């Protein structure tokens, strides 16, 4: 599916929704399935209300224009081979070019066959000359005088001169045809060289097996209270449920810290650009975080109504005792954003 196909599908869905053929939940669910991934691996999503494109930069959704899909003539005619990773649904396949068949495979006899033919013709010519010489010597000598029979040594055709032709595997860029190089070799009389004595090698010392698993180390972070994880209550929440949250804290200050804290929920991609307005928040709770890891829960007081999207983000905040304004807890991962889904 291209970006243009997704936009056309969105217009059809919106027309059906306006005509009352699709409910709010069905309309939002089908628009959510139009999420696409471009050739660079970036995710794109159409806004349910706006119908505009949003691109995820790894942390949040930003409004952007999608890349232009190449015309059909620029697409490869066959799927690439070689175990390439299968693209996800809706992603654009990268174009791939294939070079023509490698040159140097035309008609005619191969050079090795030509060398053998020349050697055979030379041997036949030498045999004819030897026979003529013997016949002439017999006619002139009359058989009374003994003549030494000449010995002709015919050297075997060396097989090492037969060249080996290696054809390079074709790549995306056409390669020039291979150059045939014939190298003459000289036979060398082997000498009896005593075999080297085997050298004794020492076996490496066995590595001792650890007695048990190594305990997980505390993250090397500055002193403070951090959020390490946020999970929903129930674990698999669905649209229409009333949910709460389990928040895991890590206190590295060396003493117990007290906070008024709560969790806010944001609907992506619209609310995840600035995080200024949220879908809802839990009640503020007072809690004391002891040194080390602490887990606390909120009340189940956020109603996930039918007008909510599938992809949400939970963020934990505390109330600043001086300004009384909400401040986001620091996190050891995910920059403090903990995504979850309500479509199972």
N, C-alpha and C positions, 0 to 999 in steps of 0.2 A: 504494500500500500504506500502511495506517495503522499506528500503533504497536501497536494491538490485533491486527491481522493478523500483524504480525511476531512478537508473543509467541505466538500460536497456532501459527504455523509452527515456532517454536523448540521448543514442546512436542512437536509431531509428530516433528521430527527427533530430539529427545532420546529419545523412545519407540522410534524405529527403531534408534537407536544402542545403547540398552539391550538391545533384542531381538537384536542382532547383525546387523541388516540393513545398517548403515552402518559403515564402518571409521572409525578415529579421524581420518584425514586428510580423508575425505569429509565427516564430521560437522563438523569445524572449518571446512572450505572453504565448506560451505553456510550455516553460521551466519554466516561472514564476509560473505556476500552480503546479509544482512539489515540492512546499514548504511543509515541513512536521514538525510535532511536536512530540518529543520523549516522553517517559513515565515520564520524569521529568519536562515536560512543556516547554522545550527549543525549539526554532524554528531553522530549518535547511533549506538551500537553495543551489541549484546547481548553480555555476557560468555559465553564458551564453557562454562565450568564453573559459573558462578553463575546465569546466566540473567537477570541484572539489567542495567539500562540504564546506559551510560556516555556522558557528553557531553564533546566536545573543546572546550577554551576557547581554542585557538590555539597552546598549548604542550604540554599533556598531557591525558590522559583523567581525568575526575572522575565518580564515581558520582552520579547525579541521577535525578529522576523526569521522564519525558517530558511534554510538554504534552498537554492533552486534545484529541483530534481532534474537530472540530465535527460535529453530526449531519448525515445526508445532506440534510435539507431546507434546511440553510444553505449548501449548495454551489451554485455557479452552474450553470444548465442548459445553457450553451453555453460553448465555449472562448473566452477573450478574444481580441479582434482587435487589430491595430496593431503586429504584429511583436514581441510580448513574448517575452522569452528563454524558450526551452524548458526546463522544470525537469528536473533530473537524476533518475535512476531512484530511486523511493522517496520523493521529496520531496513535501511537501504544497503544493497550489496555493493561493495566497492568494485569498480570496473577493473577488468584484467585483460591484458593483451597477450596474444600468443604469436610467436615468430613462425615463419614458414618452415617447411622441412629443411634440414641442414643440407648445404650444397656439397658437391663432390661425390654424388651417388649416381652419376650418369651411366650410359651404356659403355661397351668396350670391355676387353679383357683386363683383369687386374694386373698390376706390375709383377706380382709373384709368378703368375702363369707365363708372362712373357719371358722372364728370366729362365724358367725351366725349359721352354721351347728352344731358346738360343743355345743352352747347354747341350741338349740332345742333338741339335743340328751339328754342333762342333764335334761331338763324339763320332757321329757318322762320317763326317769329312776326314777325321784322323784315321779311322778304320780303312777307308778307301785308299788313302795315301800309303798306308802300311802294306796293304795287299798288292798294290801296284809295284812297290819297291821290291817285295819278295819275288814277284813274277819276273821282273826285269833281271834281278840278280841270278836267278836260276837259268834263264836263257843265255846269259853271257858266260857263265862259269861252266856250263856243260855237265855239271854234276861231279867232275873229277876233283875239283878244288873245294875244300870245306870252307865255308864262309860262316862267320859268326852271325847268328840271328840277332838282330837288334831288338832290344827290349824297350818297349814304349810304356811309360808310366802315365796313367790317366788319373789325374787328381779328381777326387769327388767334388761335386759342386757344393761349396759350403752352404749350409742351411742358415747360417747366421746372417747372410746378406739379405735374406727375405725380409722386407720391412714389415713392420706392424703399424697399421693405420688406426689411430684412435679418433673417434668422432666425438666432439664435445656435445654435451646435453644441451638442447635449445633452451634459451632463456627468453625473457621479455624483449631483449635487444638482439636483433639478428647478428650472428657472428660470421666472420669471413670463412671461406672453405679452408680445411686443414691443408698444410703444405707437406708434401711427401719428401722426406729426407732419407737418402740411402747412405749408410755409413759402412765403409769396408773395414773388416776386422781381420786381424792376423792371428793365426793359431799359435798358441803358446804351449810348449811341452810341459806338462804338469810335473812338479817335483814332489818327492815324498816328504811331506812335512809332518813331523810327529804331532799327534793330537794333543791339545793342551790338557794339562792335568786339571781335574775338577777342583774348584775352589770351594772350600766348606763355608757355608753361610750360616750366620747365627739367626736363630728364630727370634722374632720380636717378643719382648716380654708381654705376657697376657695383661690386658687392661682390667683392673678390678671392677666388678659390677657394683654399682651403688646399692646400699642396703635398702633404700626406699625412695619414693618420689621427693623431689626438692620442694620445700614449701614455697608458696607464692609470696614474693616480696612486696612490701608496701610501696606504691608509686613514689618516685623521688619528686615531690612537689613542694612548693613553699608552704609554710604554716598557714592553715586555714581550714574551713569546712567545705567539703566538696560533695557533689552528687555523682554517684557511680552508676546508678541505674534507676529507671522508672518503669513500672509494669502496671497494667490495668487490673481492676477487680470488677468483674470476673476476668480471667486470663484471656479468653476469646470473647471480646465484646462485639455486639452486633448493633445495627441501626435500630433505634427504639429502646435500647437498654439504658438503665441508670447506673453509671459507673463511678468508681473511686480509683485510688491509685496507691500502690506500695512504692515508697521512695527509700533508696539505700543511700546513706550518708557516710562520709569518711572524715573524721576529725583528726587533723594532724597538728593541732595547736599545743597539745600536751595537757589540756585542762578541759573541763566540761563547758560547753557553750549552749546558751539558750536563745531561741529564735521564735518569732511568730512567722509561720510559713504557710504556703498554699501552692496549688498547681493550676496553671492555666492551659487551656486546650486551644489550638489554632487549626484552622481549616486551610489546607493547601490546594492550589498554589496561591489563591488570592490573598489570604491573610499572612502568608509566610514570606512576604517581601519586606515588610517593615515591622511586623509583630507589634503594631500599635493597638490593634483591636483584636479580641479573641472571641472564640465561639462560646466559651464559658469558663468558670473557675470554681474551685472547691472553696469551702469555708476556711477561714484562717484558723490555724491551730497553733497552740503553744507547745514547744517541745524542747527538751534538753538533750543535746548530742554529747554523749560521753566520748572519751578518747578512744580512737579506733573506729570500727564499723558499727553503725546503728541503722536499724530499719524501722520506719514509721509508716502509718497508713492514714488516709484521708477518709472523710465520710462520702458515701455514695450519693452525691447530690448534683451530678451533671447528667442531664437527660439528652441522649443522642437522638434527636428527633429525626423524622423522615426526610427533612430537607438538608441533611448533612452529607458531606462527601465521604468517600471510603478512606482516604489517606489523611491522617491527622498527626499533629506533633504536640507532645506534652513537655512543658518547661516548669521547673520548680523555682519559686521566688521566696524571698524573706522581706519583712518590713524593716526598713531602716529606722532605728530608734530615734534618730535626730530629725530627719526630714519626713518620716512617716510615709515614704514613698516605696513602692516595690522595687527590689533589686534582685536580679537573676543570680542564683547560686553558681559558683564556678563548678566545672565538671572535669573529670579526668579523661573524658573522651566525648566525641560527637559535638563538641562546642556547646554542650548544655541542651541540645535538641534531641529528644527521644521520640522517634516516629513510631506510630502504631496504626493498624488498620481495623476497621469495623465491618468489613465485608468478608465473611467466611462461608 
